């Protein structure tokens, strides 16, 4: 489907304006896309955002990870940097497969470059170890 032009509307999420951006982009080989026209932005960040969203969409992940021997069975985690949208499923698979031993601390790195993504997974809620009586 190389060379076909697609029109679309995007809700910009960069600032509180929430602009509806009209965009035209062209499909390139191997799933690539190129922005060729856009309109509707009320601030300068709109073009950069819609170009990123079309040509190389990135996402952050917030999830939870299994904890063994903790006062909670799960700890919340997140990526430290956005990752390509195409890697989200693979990174989530690695998070789901992991099981960590308590204690866990906020900011602790628990996965490094999961699925080859250039990010780390860090803990966002500490989990204390269970005390045995």
PLY file of the C-alpha trace (Angstrom):
ply
format ascii 1.0
element vertex 133
property float x
property float y
property float z
element edge 132
property int vertex1
property int vertex2
end_header
0.00 0.00 0.00
2.99 2.22 -0.57
2.28 5.75 -1.72
-1.39 6.02 -0.73
-2.51 9.22 1.01
-4.62 8.92 4.16
-6.55 11.69 5.90
-7.25 11.60 9.61
-8.16 13.61 12.68
-6.09 13.55 15.84
-6.85 14.97 19.28
-3.64 16.65 20.42
-2.84 15.84 24.06
0.28 17.98 24.50
-1.35 21.02 26.13
-4.75 21.92 27.62
-6.06 23.30 24.30
-6.98 19.81 23.07
-6.83 20.82 19.41
-8.42 18.66 16.75
-5.66 18.32 14.16
-6.42 17.40 10.58
-3.58 15.49 9.00
-2.72 13.86 5.73
0.01 11.30 5.59
1.43 8.89 3.13
1.98 5.18 3.71
5.56 4.15 3.00
6.99 0.69 2.60
7.33 -1.64 5.61
4.72 0.13 7.75
6.33 3.56 7.63
4.36 6.77 7.34
5.21 10.35 6.43
3.23 13.46 7.39
2.54 15.60 4.33
-0.02 18.13 5.66
-1.59 19.16 8.96
-3.81 21.97 10.25
-5.81 22.94 13.32
-3.14 23.49 15.95
-3.35 26.51 18.25
0.17 26.17 19.63
3.55 25.35 18.14
3.72 21.93 19.81
0.89 20.51 17.70
2.96 19.90 14.57
5.73 18.13 16.47
3.18 15.96 18.30
1.16 14.92 15.23
4.35 14.21 13.26
5.59 11.96 16.10
2.19 10.27 16.38
2.07 9.48 12.67
5.70 8.74 11.85
6.97 7.12 15.06
4.26 6.70 17.72
5.60 6.30 21.25
3.87 5.26 24.46
4.58 4.98 28.16
3.35 2.02 30.18
1.98 1.85 33.70
1.19 -1.60 34.98
1.68 -3.90 37.94
4.07 -6.74 38.63
3.73 -9.84 40.81
5.41 -9.70 44.24
6.34 -12.75 46.31
6.51 -12.48 50.08
5.19 -8.93 50.23
2.46 -7.21 52.20
0.78 -6.65 48.82
0.64 -9.19 45.98
1.38 -6.59 43.29
3.57 -3.51 42.91
2.79 -0.73 40.45
5.47 -0.11 37.84
6.08 2.15 34.85
8.49 2.78 32.02
11.17 5.42 32.54
10.91 6.60 28.91
8.42 6.32 26.06
8.81 3.25 23.86
7.76 2.57 20.27
4.09 1.63 20.06
5.13 -1.56 18.24
7.01 -2.75 21.37
4.23 -2.22 23.93
2.87 -5.78 23.70
6.35 -7.34 24.02
7.25 -5.16 27.03
3.93 -6.01 28.68
4.62 -9.72 28.11
7.91 -9.37 30.02
6.21 -7.49 32.86
3.52 -10.21 33.10
6.15 -12.99 33.23
8.16 -11.35 36.02
7.75 -12.10 39.72
9.82 -10.17 42.24
10.71 -10.78 45.86
9.76 -8.19 48.48
10.84 -5.71 49.64
10.52 -3.35 46.68
11.23 0.38 46.83
9.87 3.32 44.87
12.23 4.09 42.00
13.86 0.64 42.06
14.72 -0.63 38.58
13.21 -4.10 38.17
13.59 -4.70 34.41
16.33 -3.27 32.20
15.59 -2.76 28.50
12.64 -5.17 28.43
12.03 -6.64 24.95
15.00 -4.60 23.74
13.17 -1.32 24.36
15.30 1.63 25.42
13.67 2.04 28.81
13.70 0.54 32.27
10.76 -0.59 34.36
10.70 1.01 37.81
8.58 0.49 40.91
6.11 3.29 41.70
4.68 1.78 44.89
6.86 0.23 47.53
5.99 -3.19 48.91
7.32 -4.26 52.29
8.32 -7.84 53.05
5.90 -9.86 55.16
6.98 -10.32 58.75
6.74 -13.87 60.00
5.48 -14.30 63.57
0 1
1 2
2 3
3 4
4 5
5 6
6 7
7 8
8 9
9 10
10 11
11 12
12 13
13 14
14 15
15 16
16 17
17 18
18 19
19 20
20 21
21 22
22 23
23 24
24 25
25 26
26 27
27 28
28 29
29 30
30 31
31 32
32 33
33 34
34 35
35 36
36 37
37 38
38 39
39 40
40 41
41 42
42 43
43 44
44 45
45 46
46 47
47 48
48 49
49 50
50 51
51 52
52 53
53 54
54 55
55 56
56 57
57 58
58 59
59 60
60 61
61 62
62 63
63 64
64 65
65 66
66 67
67 68
68 69
69 70
70 71
71 72
72 73
73 74
74 75
75 76
76 77
77 78
78 79
79 80
80 81
81 82
82 83
83 84
84 85
85 86
86 87
87 88
88 89
89 90
90 91
91 92
92 93
93 94
94 95
95 96
96 97
97 98
98 99
99 100
100 101
101 102
102 103
103 104
104 105
105 106
106 107
107 108
108 109
109 110
110 111
111 112
112 113
113 114
114 115
115 116
116 117
117 118
118 119
119 120
120 121
121 122
122 123
123 124
124 125
125 126
126 127
127 128
128 129
129 130
130 131
131 132
